[in-house]
Amino acid sequence: MKILETVKEIVDKYDIKPIDTLGWEDAYELTKEVPESKDMFASPLTDFELLMKYRRYIPEWHYGFSLGTPTPKKWIDALVEILDLCVSFDPNIRIHAIKIKFGFLCFYVYSDVIEDIHDVEIYLAKTLHDPALKY
């Protein structure tokens, strides 16, 4: 079972563009100084809510989610759709960690069924990367 092409379609659907920080150092400073900019980061799911939604797939001693704020809403929407896709193909999937580090989405998810899960990890790191999230 391979899912990379479907993952690409999901990401493309959200038309993710670089964050315009309007001259501020990063997205954190932008949201602090320009309150109306928070709308682009408004997400219905926090790290805790993602943890609760996917807790059965997070093995003991793994923290699951550490996206933090601000994380672009489109990133989280795409991520949820991708995770739901993964779970639909492999109910025994293991989410070790999904986090933003140095502006990259790190997707540490493991599956015995999805053959190209590591290709998905690499694709998401290359595609969901924004220097404005390096804080």
N, C-alpha and C positions, 0 to 999 in steps of 0.2 A: 504494500500500500504506500503510495506516494502522494504528498499533499502540496508540494512546493508551488506548483502552478496555481492552485486554488488560493494559497496564501498570497501570491503575487496579485491575483485578481482582487482579493479583499483589500490589500494595501492600496492598490490603484484606485479603488472605488472611493476611498477617503480623500484623494487628491491632497496628500500631505505636502506642504510647502515649508521652506525655512521660516523660522520665527523672526519677525522684524522687531528688534528690541528698541526701535526708535531712538537709538543712540545710547541707551543704557548698557551697562556692562554685560548683563545676562538677563534671562527671563525672570529670575527672582527679583532683581532690582527693578525691572520693568513693572512687575505686578505690585511691588511695594510703592513705587513712585507714581504709577498711572493706574489707579484703581479700576477704571473701566476696562483695562486690558485683561482683567481676570476672567472675562467672559470666554476668551479663547481657551482657557485652562479649566473651565468649569466642567466637572465630570460628576456623574451620579455615583461613581464608585471610588471610594478611597482605598488605600492599601488594606485597611482592615476589612472593608467590605469585599474586596477581591479575595482576601484570605478566607473569609467566611464562605464565600461562594464556591471556592475551589479547595476547601480544607481537606476533603477526602483524598485529594490527589497529591497532597504535600506530605512526604515521608517525615517521620520523626527526626528531629534535629536539623531540619531545614526550615528556613524562615519564609519561604514562599514569595512575598512581594515586598519590594522597597522602591517604589517608583518616586515617592515623595511629591512635593509640590514646588513649583508648578510643573505639571505634566500636561502636554497638549491633549485636549479632549479627544481629538481625532485619533491620537495614538492609543488611548485607552479603549475607545470604541473598536478600533481595529484589533487590538490585543484580545479583547473579550470574544470577538467573533472567531479569531484564530484559535484561541483556547477551546471554545465550544466545538469547533471543527475537530481539533485533536481528540477531545474527550469522546466525540461521537464515533471516532474510528478506533480508539483505544481506551476502554474504560479503566485500564490499569496504568494509565500514563502517570508519570511522576514529575511533579513540578518542584525542582530544588530551589530555584531562585529566579525571579524576574525583577530586574532593577534597572535603573538608569545610572550609568557610571561614566564619567567624563563625557557626557552628552550622547552616549550610545545606549540603545536598549539591549540589555544582556538577557538572553532568553535561554535559561538552563533548564530544559525540559527533556525528559528521557522516555523512550517508548521502545517496546519490543515488537510493535506492529508497524509503526510508521517508519518506513525505510529511510526517508530523507529528512528526518527530524533535525539532524545536524546541519543540513543544507538550509533548512528554515532558520535555524539559529544564526547562521552566517548572513543570510539574506536580510533578516531583521536588523542585525547590527549595522549592516551597510546602509540600509534604507531608512531606518528610524534612528537617525543620528542628526544632532543639531548642536552646533557650538554654543548656542544660547543657553543650553542646559548644562553647561560645565560650571558647576558651582559646588 
